[in-house]
Amino acid sequence: MADCLFCKILAGEIPSTRVYEDERTIAIRDVNPQAPTHLLVIPRAHGATLSEHVAQHGEDGELAHLVRVSAQLGVQYGGERGYRVVINEGGDGGQTVYHLHLHVLAGRPFTWPPG
């Protein structure tokens, strides 16, 4: 997608701090972190929302792969005592970049509900 921020990051058109990369996924540091560790786990395949991504890639294990990578990075980057994984879906869900991504937050205690 020509106007997608994460597609531009994936293509190398916009710089990012990559902490993980494989054939299906990258993980980068969030430029506006909400915790000492705030990573974004981004699939290479574009899907604007979780619902769209599941409709397009639901049978190929893509979401399970994203969750596995998120769990690995959560522990590796400061979440030994716990971490949070978040997916924002749509405007009311807090989504601001319309390319599915998982937030991995660690390094401080979190409360519930998240606000």
Wavefront OBJ file of the C-alpha trace (Angstrom):
o trace
v 0.000 0.000 0.000
v 1.616 3.209 -1.188
v 0.382 5.388 1.679
v 0.816 2.872 4.529
v 3.405 3.918 7.119
v 4.325 0.345 8.021
v 4.562 -0.747 4.376
v 7.045 2.117 3.896
v 9.013 0.953 6.948
v 8.995 -2.616 5.619
v 10.269 -1.359 2.247
v 13.074 0.597 3.934
v 11.676 3.953 2.808
v 11.281 5.136 6.411
v 13.984 4.347 8.989
v 13.180 2.278 12.059
v 14.988 0.470 14.841
v 14.441 -3.193 14.029
v 14.854 -5.653 16.863
v 13.577 -8.764 15.058
v 13.077 -9.857 11.478
v 12.092 -13.040 9.664
v 10.417 -13.901 6.365
v 6.923 -13.091 7.709
v 7.406 -10.450 10.377
v 9.461 -7.544 11.651
v 9.528 -5.970 15.103
v 10.568 -2.376 15.687
v 10.832 -0.007 18.622
v 7.845 2.345 18.862
v 8.846 5.971 18.224
v 6.419 7.106 20.954
v 6.921 4.477 23.673
v 4.299 4.032 26.371
v 6.565 1.837 28.532
v 10.319 1.277 28.944
v 9.938 -1.449 26.313
v 7.412 -0.741 23.560
v 7.822 -2.848 20.446
v 5.594 -3.168 17.389
v 5.345 -6.620 15.805
v 4.306 -6.118 12.181
v 3.426 -8.732 9.566
v 4.970 -8.202 6.141
v 1.595 -8.992 4.538
v -0.623 -5.916 4.569
v -3.998 -6.141 6.234
v -5.447 -2.902 7.579
v -7.084 -4.384 10.679
v -7.079 -7.630 12.624
v -10.429 -8.556 11.052
v -9.149 -7.913 7.534
v -5.885 -9.725 8.172
v -7.663 -12.799 9.541
v -10.018 -12.832 6.525
v -7.043 -12.698 4.148
v -4.507 -14.841 6.030
v -6.507 -16.737 8.658
v -5.670 -20.188 7.373
v -1.902 -19.819 7.080
v -0.960 -19.521 10.757
v 0.047 -15.874 10.398
v -1.642 -14.680 13.590
v -0.163 -17.550 15.612
v 3.271 -16.597 14.282
v 2.764 -12.963 15.340
v 1.757 -14.083 18.837
v 4.785 -16.409 19.127
v 7.144 -13.604 18.090
v 5.438 -11.216 20.534
v 5.845 -13.706 23.403
v 9.510 -14.271 22.579
v 10.242 -10.548 22.413
v 8.184 -9.752 25.511
v 10.472 -11.882 27.667
v 13.657 -10.983 25.777
v 13.109 -7.222 26.095
v 12.346 -6.727 29.767
v 9.215 -8.726 30.469
v 10.668 -11.365 32.788
v 8.087 -10.348 35.422
v 5.313 -9.761 32.897
v 4.450 -7.920 29.723
v 1.388 -6.819 27.792
v 0.456 -7.592 24.169
v -2.166 -5.312 22.594
v -3.948 -5.194 19.236
v -5.992 -2.062 18.565
v -8.866 -2.642 16.107
v -10.408 0.320 14.312
v -10.823 3.913 15.430
v -12.840 3.202 18.575
v -10.277 0.543 19.492
v -7.460 3.096 19.359
v -5.936 2.044 16.036
v -4.055 4.892 14.335
v -1.945 3.027 11.752
v -4.048 0.840 9.483
v -1.680 -2.103 9.035
v -2.162 -4.857 11.602
v 0.453 -4.730 14.354
v 0.851 -5.982 17.902
v 2.167 -3.742 20.668
v 4.501 -5.477 23.124
v 4.913 -3.434 26.316
v 7.178 -4.308 29.239
v 9.406 -2.871 31.908
v 6.769 -1.479 34.278
v 3.592 -2.643 36.040
v 0.332 -2.295 34.103
v -3.161 -1.833 35.508
v -6.619 -2.944 34.393
v -8.721 -1.595 32.828
v -6.242 0.112 30.522
v -8.171 3.371 30.032
l 1 2 3 4 5 6 7 8 9 10 11 12 13 14 15 16 17 18 19 20 21 22 23 24 25 26 27 28 29 30 31 32 33 34 35 36 37 38 39 40 41 42 43 44 45 46 47 48 49 50 51 52 53 54 55 56 57 58 59 60 61 62 63 64 65 66 67 68 69 70 71 72 73 74 75 76 77 78 79 80 81 82 83 84 85 86 87 88 89 90 91 92 93 94 95 96 97 98 99 100 101 102 103 104 105 106 107 108 109 110 111 112 113 114 115
